[in-house]
Amino acid sequence: MLIDAVRSLWAEPRVPAPPPWTSRDRMLVLALATGALLEALLRDDLVWRTSAVVIGVGLLMMAPWRRTRPLLVVAVVFGLIGTYDRVAVLAGVDPELATLWIQVWVLLLPYALTRWGSGRQIVNGIAFLLIFLAIVAGRTGWGDLLLGLLFFGFSATLGTTARYRAASRVRELDQVRLREREQLARELHDTVAHHVSAIAVQAQAGQAVAATSPELAVDALAVIETAASRTLREMRAMVGMLRDGKDADLAPQPGVADIARLASDTGEWPRVDVHLTGDLDEVSPTVAAATFRLAQESVTNAMRHARNATRIDVRVCGDGEALHLSVVDDGDAVASDRISWGYGIVGMTERATLLGGSLTAGPGPERGWSVQAVLPRAGAGA
């Protein structure tokens, strides 16, 4: 069991795209460096004062690489501290490196190692930490070894917890995107099936009248050509999307005109107003269905989450290139730093992106919440 766990950890890949060096990191380094200098000035019992400060501040210069090169940083920092400890012991002095601030710094390293490193880096880094603690324990006693294990273990546990929470979040987002692709693929499949059924009917009608009314057969061929061209466009959009195998519904999907059904003036709050303007004809059925779904989910979200909202304004405007959807409520203002980007927004964004469009969601200019989407009339790849 233990061997299997170690093998599994050894094969663990690195966390992709660790965050870059930020202003918070600079502030942390500045605070620790300031603490080191103050401690060097105020402590009378600090031996080798200059060396302690130079080495300590030098170790802080490794901070920018603690996420991208966690094993290297652990090896350099603990290697230098261990070497300093051994040299000081051989010289017969108390080997202290501005204890307070250096402890804060080194406690961040097990967290960074388990949070951002690969499995091999974690195993090697933990082995390096254990060797370091054993060396120090030879001087300070096994009680300090146990205390060090507790502190470093707590830091490493926090890093592991943060790592797997982030991984779980990524998996959940991937599942949301996958479900959205499946739903869109289903709608595309159903739309194409509807067109193919119409083609079959027209072909049968053309065959029936070809002998007696050739002109009607030619008309049927024209209808077949139009329907086939539209079907090909829909098929291009469907390529690469997933399908869960459910039977197709031959009924047409909801379209832009169906968004009017979302309007509500029954006296219940919030009231939903719908405005459809511009050129809304000759829109790809898939885009029309997607516009309806985006409007429907945006209204549903506003109904559930908009605080003290009295009105939800839904506007769809069509031009020669795209459909523009806007869903805005007048609920309480939402602080941008308190926004929780739910899975619904992820799914809507994925749907718009798959069709070659875009979607943005966030606090309104004055109050409430705003969803803005732009979808090309013919969908992706048209």
C-alpha positions, 0 to 999 in steps of 0.5 A: 500500500505504501509503495503504491502510494509513493509510486503514485506520488512519484508519477504526479505531474507538475501543476501547470502554469504556476502564477507569476511573480506578483506585487504581493511577493515583492511586499513579502520579500521586502517585509522579511528583508526589513525584519532581518535588518531590524533584528540584526540591529536590535539583537545583541546576542546575534553572532556573525551579524554581517554574515547572518544578514547577508546569507539571510537576505541572499536566501530571500532572493530565491523567492521568485522561483519558489513556484517554478523551481520549488525543489531548487529553492528548497535545496539551496535554502536548506543547503545553505542554512545547514552549511552555516549551521555546521560551520558555526558549530565547528567554530564553537558559536551558536549558529543563529540566522535572525531566527524569527524572519528566517523561520517565516521564510523557510516555512513557506517552502514546504508549502510551495514544494507540495503545492507546485512541484511534481511528484518527483520534486516533492519526494526529493524535496521531502527527503532533503528536508528530513536530512536537514532536520536530522543534521540540526537535531544532532545539535539541538536534540530530538525534541526540536526534530519533532517540532520541526517535523510538525511545523514543516508537515503542517506547511506541506499539508496546507500545500497539498490541500490547496493543490488538490482543491485547485485540481478538483476545481479544474476537473469540475470546470472541465465537466461543465465544459464537457456537458455544454459541448454535449448539449450543443452537439445534441442540439446540432444533431437534432437540427441536422436531423430535422433538415435531413428529414425535410430533404427526404420528404422533398425528394419523395415528393419530387419523385412522385411528380417528376413524370407528370409535373417536371417543373414541380420536381425542379422546385423540389430540387431547389428546396433540397439544395437549400436544405442540404447547404444549410445542413452542411453548415450545421455539420461543420459546426458539429465536427469534433463535438461530443455526443452521448448517444441519446435519440434525436428529437426531430422537432426544431429547437427553440429560436430567437422568437421564442425568447419573447416567451421569457417575458413576464408581466404578471405582477411578480418581481422581478419583471422580465422585459424582452426587446427583439430588434434588428434583422433576426431572420436567416440565422443559423438554427444552432445560433438561434437555439444558443441565443435562446439558451443563453437568454434563458439561463441568464434570466434564471440566474438573475431570478435566483441571485439578483438581490432586490431586483425589480426588473430584468431587461433582455435585448436581442439585436441582429445586424448583418454579421451577428446577434447581440444579446444583453441581459441586465438586472437592476439588483443591488450592486455587486462588488467585483472582488466578491464575485463567485464565477459559477459553473453556469457562466463557464458553461455559457461562455463555452457555448458562445465560444464553440459557435465562434462568439463571445460572452462577458458577465459581470457587475453592471455599470451602476448596479445589478449584473450584466451578461453580454453575448455576441454570436455570428449569424451562421455560427463557427466556420461559416 
